[in-house]
């Protein structure tokens, strides 16, 4: 009942933060029905630590046009859920300001699924998502094609090595702030990425 009871009040809110509230796909459905009807976009929807899953991600996709930031940290979303979200992101007429999918096990498949929709998001945060060189290579293909640089890409705590550094060096010029703490680059790999960057790189 919790999420459902909040839904009618959304028109009077700028942000909705629901950390660890036991919300599943049924609650997400009620929230999304309300978000779709808003006359002014929700600045931030944060559903951290709720078991949203693939079903919940699919329900969120059609209402992305009416929010500026979507935070889904540790929401049990896998690569299938990412694909559903990306279907929604691709259709946006105005970029999403921030999408945070940290600590979801999206892996290389999820990383690759994000590549075709990067043009429609300003900031993408993927802390500890199990992404390795294969997923990063696909992400970098998407970054290279951007007409306008991303404001932020955060790949902290993934499985990135000097092999990944070669792909990142070809695309980092199209990222204003690139954060990659907690990966396995050598100094040579870090220097390669830095040498191609036009913005900030944080290891």
VENPEFEN-V308580 format. One record per helix or strand of 3 or more residues. SS is the DSSP state (H for helix, E for strand). FROM is the first residue (numbers start at 1). TO is the last residue. Records with the same first field share a line. If there is no record, write none. Layout:
BEGIN
SS = FROM-TO ; FROM-TO
END
This chain:
BEGIN
H = 2-7 ; 10-12 ; 25-36 ; 53-61 ; 64-66 ; 79-90 ; 107-120 ; 133-144 ; 162-169 ; 172-174 ; 187-196
E = 15-17 ; 44-46 ; 69-71 ; 98-100 ; 123-125 ; 150-154 ; 175-179 ; 200-202
END
